[in-house]
Amino acid sequence: MKKMINQVDNVVKEQLQGVAKAHPELEVSLDPMYIVRGERKATKVALVSGGGSGHEPMHGGFVGKGMLDGACPGEMFTSPTPDQMYECGQKVDAGEGVLFLVKNYTGDVLNFETAVELLHAEGIKVQATLIDDDVAVKDSLYTAGRRGVATTVLAEKILGAAAEEGYDLNRISGLAKKIANRGRSLGIALSACTVPAAGKPSFELDEKEIEFGVGIHGEPGIERRAFTDGDTITGDMMSEILDNQPYERTVRRWNNDSGEWQDESWVTEPLQAGDRVIVLVNNLGATPQSELYMVYRKVAEILEPLDITIERSLIGSYCTSLDMQGLSITLLKVDDEMLSLYDMPVNTPAMRWGC
């Protein structure tokens, strides 16, 4: 294994030290580990996300004006701890409350829920919204239900703008729920990633195989399939995304008034003729930009005769899996409110426009 690292145990710490030096507009804490905006509005809902490292630029690269107020990086592919989330939430709270965005992995969910309870005990208004957009599996080794993947990036952009616009905690939480029920993603791998601590690829594929429906930690998906060509693979991915039936699940939501978790029934929304979408073609780590644009070309060709309009697109590295050769496709059904918020200025290390 050849990687530009020193000691395996110091990988995340040294990466954060690099972030601090490269982006003095951010505040970086090493103990516990979190990244927050250096300049924060005096009164607004604070938006915080996080998860295991190895998915950069998600989440630390999206801390800044128009997106996240804070991000909590765990060790490689490992959930951040409750104390990280708790102290980060305390740091960014401006009196209007804190919204946690949580990808659906068991460790992330449990630790963020603990942080919610700790912040509530301090008198801070708080809410958590689950992102579970991966249509490849209903349950996996890491989750109860579907995995949370690249819809998280679009949620951070739209909700970050909503917070800048002064949405209160209840309103922004409602919008977060809508995004969670309108996003759907699927990923494929041509080769596995290598976690520094493991020192070897997380799984083996021969030259004629792909992992169809791979997770962002290298979790298996729908099946191992034969490698064909770019258009065929893209068409198979889009079929899985478009044909996916509405998915009903029970989600735990925090009630600030009672100080208790309450179960809510959520159902994903179907995609149909007349819908408008944002398309994200996302590099999982080692896929050339040219290949991502080829995939986007095919996505657009598939959607046009279905009367599904692409309103905005993102093509590049947003939610990666270390050095995995592969990609994911995300479709997020949008309305005028969501598009208006998406178009608002953003200024973070990994996403910048309108500033």
NORTAMO-V589621 format. One record per pair of residues at least 24 apart in sequence whose ideal C-beta (glycine too) atoms are under 10 Angstrom apart, sorted by sequence separation. I is the first residue (numbers start at 1). J is the second residue. If there is no record, write none. Layout:
{{I & J} {I & J}}
//
This chain:
{{35 & 59} {41 & 65} {45 & 69} {46 & 70} {47 & 71} {48 & 72} {50 & 74} {52 & 76} {53 & 77} {54 & 78} {68 & 92} {69 & 93} {79 & 103} {131 & 155} {155 & 179} {187 & 211} {188 & 212} {189 & 213} {190 & 214} {193 & 217} {194 & 218} {212 & 236} {213 & 237} {244 & 268} {246 & 270} {279 & 303} {292 & 316} {311 & 335} {35 & 60} {38 & 63} {39 & 64} {40 & 65} {44 & 69} {52 & 77} {53 & 78} {69 & 94} {86 & 111} {90 & 115} {131 & 156} {154 & 179} {155 & 180} {187 & 212} {188 & 213} {189 & 214} {193 & 218} {212 & 237} {245 & 270} {292 & 317} {308 & 333} {309 & 334} {311 & 336} {34 & 60} {35 & 61} {37 & 63} {38 & 64} {39 & 65} {51 & 77} {52 & 78} {79 & 105} {81 & 107} {85 & 111} {86 & 112} {89 & 115} {93 & 119} {98 & 124} {99 & 125} {100 & 126} {102 & 128} {104 & 130} {129 & 155} {186 & 212} {187 & 213} {188 & 214} {189 & 215} {192 & 218} {210 & 236} {244 & 270} {277 & 303} {289 & 315} {312 & 338} {33 & 60} {35 & 62} {36 & 63} {37 & 64} {51 & 78} {52 & 79} {53 & 80} {78 & 105} {79 & 106} {80 & 107} {84 & 111} {85 & 112} {88 & 115} {89 & 116} {97 & 124} {98 & 125} {99 & 126} {100 & 127} {101 & 128} {102 & 129} {103 & 130} {104 & 131} {105 & 132} {152 & 179} {155 & 182} {186 & 213} {187 & 214} {189 & 216} {213 & 240} {243 & 270} {244 & 271} {289 & 316} {311 & 338} {312 & 339} {35 & 63} {36 & 64} {37 & 65} {41 & 69} {51 & 79} {52 & 80} {70 & 98} {72 & 100} {77 & 105} {79 & 107} {80 & 108} {82 & 110} {83 & 111} {85 & 113} {86 & 114} {87 & 115} {90 & 118} {96 & 124} {97 & 125} {98 & 126} {99 & 127} {100 & 128} {101 & 129} {102 & 130} {103 & 131} {104 & 132} {151 & 179} {152 & 180} {154 & 182} {155 & 183} {186 & 214} {187 & 215} {212 & 240} {242 & 270} {243 & 271} {275 & 303} {289 & 317} {303 & 331} {311 & 339} {314 & 342} {34 & 63} {35 & 64} {40 & 69} {50 & 79} {51 & 80} {63 & 92} {69 & 98} {78 & 107} {79 & 108} {82 & 111} {85 & 114} {86 & 115} {89 & 118} {90 & 119} {93 & 122} {95 & 124} {96 & 125} {97 & 126} {98 & 127} {99 & 128} {100 & 129} {101 & 130} {102 & 131} {103 & 132} {104 & 133} {151 & 180} {154 & 183} {187 & 216} {189 & 218} {242 & 271} {279 & 308} {37 & 67} {40 & 70} {50 & 80} {69 & 99} {70 & 100} {71 & 101} {77 & 107} {78 & 108} {79 & 109} {81 & 111} {82 & 112} {85 & 115} {86 & 116} {89 & 119} {93 & 123} {95 & 125} {97 & 127} {98 & 128} {99 & 129} {100 & 130} {101 & 131} {102 & 132} {103 & 133} {104 & 134} {129 & 159} {153 & 183} {241 & 271} {242 & 272} {287 & 317} {299 & 329} {312 & 342} {37 & 68} {49 & 80} {50 & 81} {79 & 110} {80 & 111} {82 & 113} {83 & 114} {84 & 115} {85 & 116} {86 & 117} {87 & 118} {88 & 119} {93 & 124} {103 & 134} {151 & 182} {152 & 183} {154 & 185} {185 & 216} {189 & 220} {275 & 306} {277 & 308} {279 & 310} {286 & 317} {298 & 329} {311 & 342} {312 & 343} {28 & 60} {36 & 68} {37 & 69} {79 & 111} {80 & 112} {82 & 114} {83 & 115} {86 & 118} {87 & 119} {90 & 122} {93 & 125} {148 & 180} {151 & 183} {187 & 219} {189 & 221} {271 & 303} {273 & 305} {274 & 306} {275 & 307} {276 & 308} {277 & 309} {278 & 310} {279 & 311} {280 & 312} {281 & 313} {282 & 314} {283 & 315} {285 & 317} {295 & 327} {299 & 331} {311 & 343} {318 & 350} {35 & 68} {36 & 69} {37 & 70} {68 & 101} {74 & 107} {79 & 112} {81 & 114} {82 & 115} {85 & 118} {86 & 119} {89 & 122} {93 & 126} {150 & 183} {151 & 184} {152 & 185} {188 & 221} {273 & 306} {274 & 307} {275 & 308} {276 & 309} {277 & 310} {278 & 311} {279 & 312} {280 & 313} {281 & 314} {282 & 315} {283 & 316} {284 & 317} {287 & 320} {295 & 328} {296 & 329} {317 & 350} {318 & 351} {26 & 60} {35 & 69} {36 & 70} {37 & 71} {50 & 84} {74 & 108} {81 & 115} {82 & 116} {85 & 119} {90 & 124} {106 & 140} {108 & 142} {109 & 143} {149 & 183} {151 & 185} {187 & 221} {188 & 222} {272 & 306} {273 & 307} {274 & 308} {275 & 309} {276 & 310} {277 & 311} {278 & 312} {279 & 313} {280 & 314} {281 & 315} {282 & 316} {283 & 317} {286 & 320} {291 & 325} {295 & 329} {316 & 350} {28 & 63} {35 & 70} {36 & 71} {50 & 85} {80 & 115} {82 & 117} {83 & 118} {86 & 121} {89 & 124} {105 & 140} {106 & 141} {107 & 142} {108 & 143} {109 & 144} {148 & 183} {149 & 184} {150 & 185} {186 & 221} {189 & 224} {271 & 306} {272 & 307} {273 & 308} {274 & 309} {276 & 311} {277 & 312} {278 & 313} {279 & 314} {280 & 315} {281 & 316} {282 & 317} {283 & 318} {284 & 319} {285 & 320} {286 & 321} {292 & 327} {316 & 351} {27 & 63} {34 & 70} {35 & 71} {36 & 72} {48 & 84} {49 & 85} {72 & 108} {82 & 118} {86 & 122} {104 & 140} {105 & 141} {106 & 142} {107 & 143} {109 & 145} {149 & 185} {150 & 186} {186 & 222} {272 & 308} {275 & 311} {276 & 312} {277 & 313} {278 & 314} {279 & 315} {280 & 316} {282 & 318} {283 & 319} {284 & 320} {285 & 321} {286 & 322} {291 & 327} {16 & 53} {19 & 56} {23 & 60} {26 & 63} {34 & 71} {35 & 72} {48 & 85} {74 & 111} {89 & 126} {105 & 142} {106 & 143} {148 & 185} {149 & 186} {150 & 187} {188 & 225} {190 & 227} {271 & 308} {281 & 318} {282 & 319} {283 & 320} {284 & 321} {285 & 322} {286 & 323} {287 & 324} {288 & 325} {292 & 329} {314 & 351} {15 & 53} {23 & 61} {25 & 63} {26 & 64} {33 & 71} {34 & 72} {35 & 73} {50 & 88} {86 & 124} {104 & 142} {105 & 143} {106 & 144} {146 & 184} {147 & 185} {149 & 187} {280 & 318} {282 & 320} {283 & 321} {284 & 322} {285 & 323} {286 & 324} {287 & 325} {25 & 64} {33 & 72} {34 & 73} {49 & 88} {72 & 111} {103 & 142} {104 & 143} {105 & 144} {106 & 145} {109 & 148} {146 & 185} {188 & 227} {280 & 319} {282 & 321} {284 & 323} {285 & 324} {286 & 325} {287 & 326} {12 & 52} {23 & 63} {25 & 65} {32 & 72} {33 & 73} {48 & 88} {72 & 112} {103 & 143} {104 & 144} {108 & 148} {147 & 187} {284 & 324} {285 & 325} {286 & 326} {287 & 327} {12 & 53} {15 & 56} {19 & 60} {23 & 64} {29 & 70} {33 & 74} {48 & 89} {104 & 145} {283 & 324} {284 & 325} {285 & 326} {286 & 327} {11 & 53} {12 & 54} {19 & 61} {33 & 75} {46 & 88} {59 & 101} {104 & 146} {105 & 147} {127 & 169} {283 & 325} {284 & 326} {285 & 327} {11 & 54} {27 & 70} {29 & 72} {46 & 89} {48 & 91} {72 & 115} {85 & 128} {104 & 147} {105 & 148} {125 & 168} {126 & 169} {127 & 170} {129 & 172} {190 & 233} {283 & 326} {284 & 327} {16 & 60} {19 & 63} {26 & 70} {46 & 90} {48 & 92} {59 & 103} {103 & 147} {104 & 148} {125 & 169} {129 & 173} {282 & 326} {283 & 327} {284 & 328} {15 & 60} {26 & 71} {28 & 73} {46 & 91} {47 & 92} {48 & 93} {58 & 103} {103 & 148} {104 & 149} {125 & 170} {127 & 172} {128 & 173} {129 & 174} {131 & 176} {188 & 233} {282 & 327} {283 & 328} {34 & 80} {46 & 92} {102 & 148} {103 & 149} {127 & 173} {129 & 175} {130 & 176} {133 & 179} {188 & 234} {281 & 327} {282 & 328} {33 & 80} {45 & 92} {46 & 93} {101 & 148} {103 & 150} {127 & 174} {129 & 176} {130 & 177} {133 & 180} {234 & 281} {281 & 328} {282 & 329} {32 & 80} {33 & 81} {44 & 92} {45 & 93} {46 & 94} {55 & 103} {103 & 151} {104 & 152} {128 & 176} {129 & 177} {131 & 179} {132 & 180} {133 & 181} {135 & 183} {188 & 236} {280 & 328} {281 & 329} {282 & 330} {32 & 81} {34 & 83} {45 & 94} {46 & 95} {103 & 152} {127 & 176} {129 & 178} {131 & 180} {132 & 181} {133 & 182} {134 & 183} {135 & 184} {136 & 185} {188 & 237} {280 & 329} {281 & 330} {32 & 82} {33 & 83} {34 & 84} {44 & 94} {45 & 95} {46 & 96} {48 & 98} {49 & 99} {50 & 100} {51 & 101} {102 & 152} {127 & 177} {129 & 179} {130 & 180} {133 & 183} {134 & 184} {135 & 185} {136 & 186} {186 & 236} {187 & 237} {279 & 329} {280 & 330} {32 & 83} {33 & 84} {34 & 85} {36 & 87} {40 & 91} {43 & 94} {44 & 95} {45 & 96} {46 & 97} {47 & 98} {48 & 99} {49 & 100} {50 & 101} {51 & 102} {52 & 103} {101 & 152} {129 & 180} {132 & 183} {133 & 184} {134 & 185} {135 & 186} {136 & 187} {186 & 237} {279 & 330} {280 & 331} {31 & 83} {32 & 84} {34 & 86} {36 & 88} {40 & 92} {42 & 94} {43 & 95} {44 & 96} {45 & 97} {46 & 98} {47 & 99} {48 & 100} {49 & 101} {50 & 102} {51 & 103} {103 & 155} {131 & 183} {133 & 185} {134 & 186} {136 & 188} {185 & 237} {186 & 238} {278 & 330} {279 & 331} {280 & 332} {31 & 84} {32 & 85} {34 & 87} {35 & 88} {40 & 93} {41 & 94} {42 & 95} {43 & 96} {44 & 97} {45 & 98} {46 & 99} {47 & 100} {48 & 101} {49 & 102} {50 & 103} {52 & 105} {132 & 185} {133 & 186} {134 & 187} {186 & 239} {277 & 330} {278 & 331} {279 & 332} {19 & 73} {32 & 86} {33 & 87} {34 & 88} {37 & 91} {40 & 94} {42 & 96} {45 & 99} {46 & 100} {47 & 101} {48 & 102} {49 & 103} {51 & 105} {101 & 155} {131 & 185} {186 & 240} {277 & 331} {278 & 332} {29 & 84} {32 & 87} {33 & 88} {34 & 89} {36 & 91} {37 & 92} {41 & 96} {52 & 107} {101 & 156} {186 & 241} {277 & 332} {278 & 333} {31 & 87} {32 & 88} {36 & 92} {51 & 107} {52 & 108} {184 & 240} {185 & 241} {275 & 331} {276 & 332} {277 & 333} {278 & 334} {16 & 73} {34 & 91} {51 & 108} {184 & 241} {238 & 295} {276 & 333} {277 & 334} {15 & 73} {29 & 87} {34 & 92} {50 & 108} {101 & 159} {184 & 242} {186 & 244} {237 & 295} {241 & 299} {275 & 333} {276 & 334} {29 & 88} {49 & 108} {101 & 160} {275 & 334} {276 & 335} {13 & 73} {99 & 159} {184 & 244} {234 & 294} {238 & 298} {242 & 302} {271 & 331} {275 & 335} {276 & 336} {278 & 338} {12 & 73} {15 & 76} {50 & 111} {51 & 112} {230 & 291} {234 & 295} {237 & 298} {238 & 299} {241 & 302} {242 & 303} {272 & 333} {278 & 339} {12 & 74} {13 & 75} {29 & 91} {50 & 112} {233 & 295} {234 & 296} {237 & 299} {271 & 333} {276 & 338} {12 & 75} {49 & 112} {79 & 142} {99 & 162} {184 & 247} {231 & 294} {234 & 297} {235 & 298} {238 & 301} {239 & 302} {270 & 333} {276 & 339} {11 & 75} {12 & 76} {27 & 91} {48 & 112} {99 & 163} {230 & 294} {231 & 295} {234 & 298} {235 & 299} {238 & 302} {242 & 306} {269 & 333} {278 & 342} {11 & 76} {27 & 92} {50 & 115} {77 & 142} {181 & 246} {230 & 295} {233 & 298} {234 & 299} {237 & 302} {238 & 303} {268 & 333} {9 & 75} {12 & 78} {97 & 163} {147 & 213} {149 & 215} {150 & 216} {181 & 247} {216 & 282} {218 & 284} {231 & 297} {232 & 298} {235 & 301} {242 & 308} {8 & 75} {48 & 115} {96 & 163} {148 & 215} {149 & 216} {230 & 297} {231 & 298} {234 & 301} {235 & 302} {8 & 76} {99 & 167} {147 & 215} {148 & 216} {216 & 284} {230 & 298} {234 & 302} {238 & 306} {94 & 163} {147 & 216} {216 & 285} {96 & 166} {99 & 169} {147 & 217} {181 & 251} {214 & 284} {231 & 301} {96 & 167} {97 & 168} {98 & 169} {180 & 251} {231 & 302} {96 & 168} {97 & 169} {143 & 215} {147 & 219} {96 & 169} {97 & 170} {99 & 172} {140 & 213} {142 & 215} {99 & 173} {141 & 215} {142 & 216} {147 & 221} {177 & 251} {97 & 172} {101 & 176} {136 & 211} {140 & 215} {142 & 217} {96 & 172} {97 & 173} {99 & 175} {100 & 176} {104 & 180} {136 & 212} {137 & 213} {141 & 217} {143 & 219} {177 & 253} {99 & 176} {136 & 213} {140 & 217} {142 & 219} {46 & 124} {48 & 126} {101 & 179} {135 & 213} {136 & 214} {137 & 215} {141 & 219} {101 & 180} {134 & 213} {136 & 215} {140 & 219} {141 & 220} {45 & 125} {46 & 126} {48 & 128} {49 & 129} {134 & 214} {140 & 220} {173 & 253} {134 & 215} {140 & 221} {173 & 254} {45 & 127} {49 & 131} {134 & 216} {137 & 219} {136 & 219} {137 & 220} {136 & 220} {137 & 221} {184 & 268} {71 & 156} {134 & 219} {136 & 221} {137 & 222} {181 & 266} {183 & 268} {184 & 269} {67 & 153} {135 & 221} {136 & 222} {170 & 256} {180 & 266} {181 & 267} {182 & 268} {183 & 269} {184 & 270} {134 & 221} {135 & 222} {136 & 223} {169 & 256} {177 & 264} {181 & 268} {182 & 269} {184 & 271} {68 & 156} {180 & 268} {181 & 269} {182 & 270} {241 & 329} {67 & 156} {68 & 157} {177 & 266} {182 & 271} {240 & 329} {241 & 330} {242 & 331} {62 & 152} {66 & 156} {67 & 157} {237 & 327} {241 & 331} {58 & 149} {62 & 153} {66 & 157} {67 & 158} {68 & 159} {69 & 160} {178 & 269} {193 & 284} {194 & 285} {237 & 328} {238 & 329} {58 & 150} {61 & 153} {66 & 158} {67 & 159} {68 & 160} {193 & 285} {237 & 329} {59 & 152} {63 & 156} {67 & 160} {182 & 275} {184 & 277} {191 & 284} {193 & 286} {234 & 327} {238 & 331} {55 & 149} {58 & 152} {59 & 153} {62 & 156} {66 & 160} {67 & 161} {69 & 163} {183 & 277} {190 & 284} {191 & 285} {233 & 327} {55 & 150} {58 & 153} {62 & 157} {65 & 160} {66 & 161} {68 & 163} {182 & 277} {183 & 278} {185 & 280} {187 & 282} {189 & 284} {191 & 286} {234 & 329} {57 & 153} {64 & 160} {65 & 161} {67 & 163} {182 & 278} {188 & 284} {189 & 285} {190 & 286} {191 & 287} {51 & 148} {55 & 152} {59 & 156} {63 & 160} {66 & 163} {67 & 164} {183 & 280} {185 & 282} {187 & 284} {190 & 287} {230 & 327} {55 & 153} {58 & 156} {62 & 160} {66 & 164} {189 & 287} {65 & 164} {188 & 287} {51 & 152} {136 & 237} {146 & 247} {190 & 291} {135 & 237} {145 & 247} {219 & 321} {49 & 152} {146 & 249} {216 & 319} {218 & 321} {49 & 153} {136 & 240} {145 & 249} {216 & 320} {217 & 321} {218 & 322} {135 & 240} {136 & 241} {144 & 249} {145 & 250} {216 & 321} {217 & 322} {49 & 155} {135 & 241} {145 & 251} {215 & 321} {216 & 322} {218 & 324} {49 & 156} {135 & 242} {188 & 295} {214 & 321} {217 & 324} {47 & 155} {48 & 156} {133 & 241} {135 & 243} {136 & 244} {216 & 324} {218 & 326} {47 & 156} {135 & 244} {138 & 247} {49 & 159} {105 & 215} {135 & 245} {214 & 324} {216 & 326} {49 & 160} {105 & 216} {138 & 249} {47 & 159} {105 & 217} {135 & 247} {214 & 326} {216 & 328} {47 & 160} {103 & 216} {211 & 324} {214 & 327} {215 & 328} {45 & 159} {47 & 161} {105 & 219} {133 & 247} {214 & 328} {45 & 160} {47 & 162} {132 & 247} {210 & 325} {211 & 326} {213 & 328} {47 & 163} {77 & 193} {210 & 326} {45 & 162} {46 & 163} {47 & 164} {76 & 193} {78 & 195} {132 & 249} {44 & 162} {45 & 163} {77 & 195} {44 & 163} {45 & 164} {76 & 195} {78 & 197} {130 & 249} {132 & 251} {202 & 321} {44 & 164} {76 & 196} {77 & 197} {158 & 278} {202 & 322} {205 & 325} {44 & 165} {45 & 166} {75 & 196} {76 & 197} {77 & 198} {130 & 251} {157 & 278} {205 & 326} {41 & 163} {44 & 166} {45 & 167} {75 & 197} {76 & 198} {129 & 251} {130 & 252} {146 & 268} {201 & 323} {202 & 324} {41 & 164} {43 & 166} {44 & 167} {45 & 168} {46 & 169} {128 & 251} {130 & 253} {201 & 324} {44 & 168} {45 & 169} {128 & 252} {129 & 253} {154 & 278} {41 & 166} {45 & 170} {47 & 172} {77 & 202} {128 & 253} {129 & 254} {154 & 279} {45 & 171} {127 & 253} {128 & 254} {154 & 280} {195 & 321} {196 & 322} {45 & 172} {127 & 254} {151 & 278} {153 & 280} {193 & 320} {195 & 322} {44 & 172} {45 & 173} {126 & 254} {127 & 255} {193 & 321} {194 & 322} {195 & 323} {47 & 176} {125 & 254} {127 & 256} {151 & 280} {153 & 282} {192 & 321} {193 & 322} {194 & 323} {126 & 256} {150 & 280} {192 & 322} {193 & 323} {194 & 324} {125 & 256} {149 & 280} {150 & 281} {192 & 323} {193 & 324} {124 & 256} {150 & 282} {187 & 319} {189 & 321} {191 & 323} {192 & 324} {193 & 325} {128 & 261} {135 & 268} {149 & 282} {191 & 324} {192 & 325} {193 & 326} {120 & 254} {132 & 266} {150 & 284} {185 & 319} {187 & 321} {190 & 324} {191 & 325} {192 & 326} {119 & 254} {120 & 255} {133 & 268} {149 & 284} {189 & 324} {190 & 325} {191 & 326} {116 & 252} {120 & 256} {130 & 266} {132 & 268} {188 & 324} {189 & 325} {190 & 326} {116 & 253} {117 & 254} {187 & 324} {188 & 325} {189 & 326} {190 & 327} {116 & 254} {121 & 259} {188 & 326} {189 & 327} {54 & 193} {77 & 216} {78 & 217} {113 & 252} {120 & 259} {187 & 326} {188 & 327} {189 & 328} {77 & 217} {116 & 256} {120 & 260} {187 & 327} {188 & 328} {54 & 195} {76 & 217} {77 & 218} {113 & 254} {186 & 327} {187 & 328} {188 & 329} {54 & 196} {117 & 259} {186 & 328} {187 & 329} {52 & 195} {109 & 252} {117 & 260} {185 & 328} {186 & 329} {187 & 330} {117 & 261} {185 & 329} {186 & 330} {104 & 249} {116 & 261} {184 & 329} {185 & 330} {186 & 331} {184 & 330} {185 & 331} {104 & 251} {183 & 330} {184 & 331} {185 & 332} {113 & 261} {183 & 331} {184 & 332} {182 & 331} {183 & 332} {184 & 333} {182 & 332} {183 & 333} {182 & 333} {183 & 334} {181 & 333} {182 & 334} {179 & 332} {182 & 335} {100 & 254} {179 & 333} {157 & 312} {178 & 333} {179 & 334} {178 & 334} {182 & 338} {157 & 314} {178 & 335} {58 & 216} {154 & 312} {97 & 256} {178 & 337} {179 & 338} {154 & 314} {178 & 338} {55 & 216} {153 & 314} {157 & 318} {54 & 216} {55 & 217} {156 & 318} {175 & 337} {54 & 217} {175 & 338} {52 & 216} {54 & 218} {150 & 314} {154 & 318} {51 & 216} {52 & 217} {153 & 318} {51 & 217} {152 & 318} {153 & 319} {175 & 341} {152 & 319} {150 & 318} {151 & 319} {150 & 319} {149 & 319} {150 & 320} {148 & 319} {149 & 321} {158 & 332} {167 & 341} {162 & 337} {165 & 340} {154 & 330} {158 & 334} {162 & 338} {165 & 341} {150 & 327} {151 & 328} {153 & 330} {154 & 331} {155 & 332} {161 & 338} {164 & 341} {150 & 328} {152 & 330} {154 & 332} {162 & 340} {163 & 341} {149 & 328} {150 & 329} {151 & 330} {153 & 332} {158 & 337} {159 & 338} {161 & 340} {162 & 341} {165 & 344} {150 & 330} {151 & 331} {154 & 334} {158 & 338} {161 & 341} {164 & 344} {149 & 330} {151 & 332} {157 & 338} {158 & 339} {160 & 341} {161 & 342} {164 & 345} {150 & 332} {158 & 340} {159 & 341} {160 & 342} {161 & 343} {162 & 344} {164 & 346} {158 & 341} {161 & 344} {11 & 195} {12 & 196} {154 & 338} {157 & 341} {158 & 342} {160 & 344} {161 & 345} {11 & 196} {157 & 342} {158 & 343} {161 & 346} {11 & 197} {157 & 343} {158 & 344} {160 & 346} {8 & 195} {9 & 196} {157 & 344} {8 & 196} {9 & 197} {154 & 342} {160 & 348} {7 & 196} {8 & 197} {157 & 346} {8 & 198} {156 & 346} {3 & 194} {5 & 196} {8 & 199} {157 & 348} {160 & 351} {2 & 194} {136 & 328} {156 & 348} {1 & 194} {3 & 196} {1 & 195} {134 & 328} {157 & 351} {1 & 196} {133 & 328} {156 & 351} {3 & 199} {134 & 330} {135 & 331} {1 & 198} {133 & 330} {153 & 350} {1 & 199} {133 & 331} {153 & 351} {1 & 200} {133 & 332} {1 & 201} {103 & 319} {58 & 282} {55 & 284} {56 & 285} {55 & 285} {54 & 285} {77 & 321} {77 & 322} {76 & 322} {61 & 317} {62 & 318} {61 & 318} {57 & 316} {58 & 317} {57 & 317} {58 & 318} {59 & 319} {56 & 317} {57 & 318} {58 & 319} {55 & 317} {56 & 318} {57 & 319} {58 & 320} {55 & 318} {56 & 319} {57 & 320} {55 & 319} {56 & 320} {55 & 320} {54 & 320} {55 & 321} {56 & 322} {54 & 321} {55 & 322} {51 & 319} {54 & 322} {53 & 322} {54 & 323} {54 & 324} {66 & 341} {71 & 348} {66 & 344} {65 & 344} {66 & 345} {67 & 346} {65 & 345} {66 & 346} {67 & 347} {68 & 348} {65 & 346} {66 & 347} {67 & 348} {64 & 346} {65 & 347} {66 & 348} {64 & 347} {65 & 348} {67 & 350} {62 & 346} {64 & 348} {67 & 351} {63 & 348} {64 & 349} {66 & 351} {62 & 348} {63 & 349} {64 & 350} {66 & 352} {61 & 348} {62 & 349} {63 & 350} {64 & 351} {65 & 352} {66 & 353} {60 & 348} {61 & 349} {62 & 350} {64 & 352} {66 & 354} {60 & 349} {61 & 350} {62 & 351} {65 & 354} {66 & 355} {60 & 350} {61 & 351} {65 & 355} {57 & 348} {59 & 350} {64 & 355} {57 & 349} {58 & 350} {56 & 349} {57 & 350} {56 & 350} {57 & 351} {37 & 347} {37 & 348} {35 & 349} {3 & 322} {3 & 323} {25 & 347} {26 & 348} {25 & 348} {26 & 349} {25 & 349} {23 & 348} {23 & 349} {22 & 349} {19 & 349}}
//
